Amino acid sequence: MLLPEILFIAVGLVLFVPAFVFAAQVVLSLPIFKRKSILFGARPHIAVLMPAHNESSGIARPLNAIRMQLQPGDRLLVVADNCTDDTAEIALANGAEVIVRNDEDRRGKGYALDFGVRHLEAQPPEVVIVIDADCLVHGYALDMLARHALAVRRPVQALYLMHSPEGASLKTKVAEFAWAVKNWARPLGYHHLGLPCQLMGTGMAFPWLHIRYADLASGHIVEDLKLGLDFAAKGYAPHFCPGARVTSVFPTHVEGVQSQRTRWEHGSLGMLVQEGMPRLKQALHTRNGGLLALALDLCVPPLALLTLLVVALCGLGAIAWLVTGNIWPWALALLDMGLVVGAVLLAWLRVGRKIISLPSLAYAPFYALGKIPLYLKFLVRRQAEWVRSRRD
């Protein structure tokens, strides 16, 4: 066997890991694998912590939705972080406690969360729930998150979905489907197996003793991913609570959409590159099953990139077969692509039918091709600082 063939097979085997993890998560999300629900105990006193940076145009509705779920003794605290608008005044008018933070040198959601937690130390709640200022909490989400966090004594993540705005393009619908796969199907599969999930930035509940000593003060653009891995390393891997739902809406402004996607995907890829292998080694060395599960989940790249990689590998494998006559490299590439394509179709059946039609899903490869510049930008000029996406 020639050296290029050996290298190709090695790449195919490396790519097989995220393809297999992705496919396994989607398969396990099916209802036949559903586990019995945790029996929740007493409802603890909570503090809802909302970091907000220039959110005056949309913060009132999320605050009112939260207030409807609060009970006597609960608190709603807004951190008006480096605001240049009247976010603080509007939050006060809608029944929230407000603290103002101004620090141009230390920007980012992590700093705002740390500022809020430090403020809560004077009168600590039993559970802290983080909700972003552009998110709505539905039903009895706060109650479920609080009870769940108290019962398991570890962080708990709600089901966090992004919806397309009215009249959204097909491109946005594909993005909504990809989001549902990432934040619903994949963590639900792990949940059915009794495994933890990544933290998603909003809809996160923390027992006070955990969040009080967490390393929050950073400008990391995906502070939620890092925080979840840190908790898992300490033996407190986050639980998924799919019955608690938190939603937001994609921006319609082109600049806002691009900024949001760049932050999410560059942040996720940066974590994969920097933390993927070290966390795997740490999990194996310490025999930490929760951390191992999250490290494997972290090694699954964004769905568009994973699709591009398996398609490119399959194309190169076909060329290698024609040149060398060795079918095995191409067969391995076909296996990787089969896992990804099969899992995407199964995920559509599980979580995507109400989002996008099956014929429209055929646009997904073109959507992935359109993201090549974003991934190339990661290689040459990666976004490393937190930047707020422009709202409508």
N, C-alpha and C positions, 0 to 999 in steps of 0.2 A: 504494500500500500504506500502511495506517495505521500510525502510530507504535507502538501496542500490538502489532500483528502483527510489526513489525520487532523489537521487544524480545523477543517470544515466540520468534521464529526464532533470535535471538542466544542466548537461554537454551538452546534445543534444540541448537544447535551446540556450546555449551560442554559440555553434558551428553553430547554424542556422543563426546567425547574419552575420558572414563573408561569409557563403555559399550563403545566400540570396543577399547580396551586390554584390558579385562576379557575380552571375547569372543575376542580374538586370543590371549591367554594360554591360555585354556581349549582352544581349537582346537589350538594348537601342543603341548599336553600329550599329544595322542594318540600312541600308539606309532609310527605311521608317520613321525613327525618325529624319532624318537630318534636321537641322535648317538653316535658311538663314545666309549667311556669313556676317561678319562685314564689313562695308564699310570703307576702310582705307583712311587716309588723306595724307598729305605731307610726303615725305621721309626725316626723320631727319638725322642729322650727327651722325655717330656711331663710337664707338671704340670697336673693337673685341679684347677681352682679352683672352689670351691663356696661362694657367699655364702649365709648362713643366718641368718634372724631368727626365733627362737622356733619351731624346727622339731623339737623333741625327740620329738614323737609319731610322726614318719614318716621321719626322716632315716636310720635304720639300713639299711633295705632299699635305697635308692639307693646308699649307700656300699658295701654288699656287692656290688652289681651292678658298680660301678666297679672295685673291687679285683680282681674276677675277670678284668678285661681289662688290668690293669697288668703291666708287665714290669720286670725289675731296672733300677734307675736312675730309674724314674718316681716321681712324687710325687702325693699326694692331700692338698690343703690346703683346710681349711674355715675360713672367716671367720665366727666367731660375732659377728654384728653387732647391738649394742644388745639383747642377749638378756636376758630376765628369767626364763628357764627353764634346764634343764640340757642345752641343745643341745651345748655344748662338751664336757661330760663324756661324753655318748653318742657323739659323733663320735670322741673319743679311744678309747673302748672298742671302736669298730668300725674301728680301724686308720688313722685319719686324723691328719695333723698339724693342729693347731688354733691359730689366733691369735684373740685377743679384741679387739674394737673397741667402745669406748663413747664416743659423741659424740651427745648428744641434739639438738644444733643442726644437725648435718649428717647427715640421715637419707636413706636411699635405697640402692638396689642399686649405683648407680654409685660411691658412696663406698666401699662394701664391696669392689668389684672393684679399685678403685685401691689400697686398703689391702693387698689380697692381692698385687697385682703389685709394689708397692714391697717387700713382704717377700721376694718371689722374686728380687729383684735381686742378693742376696748369692750365690745359686747358680742362675743363670738356666737354664731348660730351653730346648730348641729350639722347642717349641710349647706354648702354653697353651690348654687346652680348658675352657670355662666350662659347667658343668652346674648347673642349679637344684636346690635341696634336695628338691623334690617330684617329681623326674623320674627315670625309669629309662632307662638306656642298654641297647640290645639288640644281640645278636650280637657283631660285631666293630666296633662303631661307633667306638670310640676309635681303634682301629688305622687305620680308613679315613680318619677326619678328620685324624689326625696325618700320614699319608702324603700325603694330598691337599694339606694346607696347605703341607707342605714342597715338594711338586712345583710348585705354582703360585705360591708365595711371596706369598700374600695370604690374607685371612680366608676361612674355609670354614664354611658353615652346613649342619647336618644336617637331615633331615626331622623336624620337630617336630609331633607330633599330640597332640590332647587327646581322651580317650575319655569316654564317659558312664559313670557308676557303675551298678552293678547295680540294676535296677528304675527307671531314670531315666524322667522324663516325656518326652512327645513334644517339648515345648519344648526340653529339653536335647539330644535327638537332632537337632533342627534346628540347634541351636548347634554340635553336633559336626560336622555336615555343612558348615556355613558355615566352620568352622575348617579342615576338610580342603580346601575350595576355596581358601581364602586361603593356607594354608601348604604345600599339596601341588600342586594343579592349576596354580595361577597361577605359582609359581616354577619348576615343571617345564616349563611352556610356554616361559618365558624361557630355561631351561637348554637345551632342545632347539634354541633359536636361537643359543646361545652367548652369552647375555646374563646379567648378574649377578642376584642376588636380595637382598632385604632381610635383615638380621640379625634373628633372632627371639627373642633373649634367653637361650636355652639351646641346648646342642648347637653352640656356636660355637668354632671353632679358629682361633688366631692365631699366626703366626710371631712369635717373641719380639721381634724388632726392631720389629715393627709395634705390638704391644700395649704395649711398654715406653714408647713415646712418645705413646700415644693419650690423648685428653682424656676420662678416665673419671670424674673426681671431680665428679659433679653429682647433684642430686636429681630429675632429669628422670624422669617416670613411664614414658616409652618410650625409655629410654637406648639400647636396641638399634637402633631406627630411626635415631636421630641418629648413632650410631657408624658404622653402615653407610654413611650418606650422607657422613660425614666421610672415611672411607676411600676411597670412590669419588671424591670431589673431589681426593684426592691421587694418584689413578691406581691404587688398589688395591681396586677394587670386589669385593665378596664373591662367591665361587663357591657354587653349590648342590651338595650331595652327597646325593642321594636314597637312596643305598644305606645310609647311616648313619642309624639311626632312634632317636629319643628320644621318650618318651611321658610323659604325665601324665594325671590324671583330674580332671574338673570337680568342684568341691565339691558336696556335697548340701545343705549348709546354705544357706538362702535368703539370709541376709546375706552369706555368702561369695561366692555366685554374683553377687549384685548389685554388690558391691564390685569383684570381678574384672572384670566386663563394663564397669563405669563407667570403671575405670582404663584398660583396653585401648582402648575406643572414644573416650573423651575424649582420651586421649593421641594416638591416630592422627589424629583430626580436628584436634587442635591442631597436629600436625606438618604436616598438609595446608594449613591456613590460614597458618601461619607460614613454612613452608619450601618449600611446593609451587612457587609462582611464582619465588621467588628462586633455587631450585635449578635450575629450568628455564632461567632466564636465564643462570646461571653455566655450565651445561652447554653451552648454545649458544655463549656467548662464548668458552669455552675449548676447544670442539670435543671435549668429553669424552663419548664414547658411553656408557660405563658409568654415569656420573652421569645422563645424559639418560634412560636406560632406567629407573633407579631413581626419578627424579623423576616420570616418567609413571606408574610403578607407584604411587607415593605419592599421585597425584591420583585414584586409584580409592578412593572412600569405602567404609566397611564395607558388606557385601552387603545387609543389611537397609535401610540408608539409601539405597543406590543404587536398590533396588527401589521404595522409597517415592517417590523423586524422579521416576523414569520413569513410574510409574503416575499420580502427580499431574499431571505434564506432559501425559500422554496424555488425562486427563480434561479438563483445561483446554483442550487443543487441540480436542477434540470440541465443547466449548461454543463456542469461537471460530469453528469451522467453521459451526455452526448459526446463529450471530449474523451473521457477515460473509459467509458463502458461500465463503470462501477455504479450500481444502482443504490447502494446502501446510504451514501450521504443524502441523496434526494429523498429516499424513503424516510429517513429521520426528519428531514425538513417537512415532509408531508405530514408526519405524525404531529409535529409541533403546530402546523397550521390547522390540522384537523381538530386538535384540542381547542384551539382558540375559536375557530369558526363555529364548532359545535356548541361551545359554551355560550357564545354570543347569541345564537339562535335560541338556546334553552333559557338564557336570561331574558330574552325578549318575551318568551312565553310566560315567564315568571313575573317580571316587573315592568315590561315595556309595552304591552299591547295597548294600554290606555294613553301612551305617550306618542307613539309613532306606528304607522302601519308597516306591515312587512315589506310591501313594495318600496316604501320610502326608505326603509332601512338599507336598501341597496345603495343609497347615497353615501353610506358610512365610509367606504374606501376612499371616496373623493374628499370627504371631510378629513380623513387621516392624512391624505396627501397635502391638503391645505395647511396642515400644521407642521410640515417639514421645516419652514423658516423658523418657527418657534423653537424647535429642537436644535437646529443649527445655531441659533442664538445662544442656547444654553452652553454650547461648546466654546463660543468665542466671547460672549458678553453676558454671563449669567446674572440674573437679578438676584441680589443678595439682601437688599434692604426692603423693609416693609413699606408699601405704597398703597394708600387707600384708592380703591376703584371708584371712578366717577359714577355717581348715581344719576337717575333721570329727574 
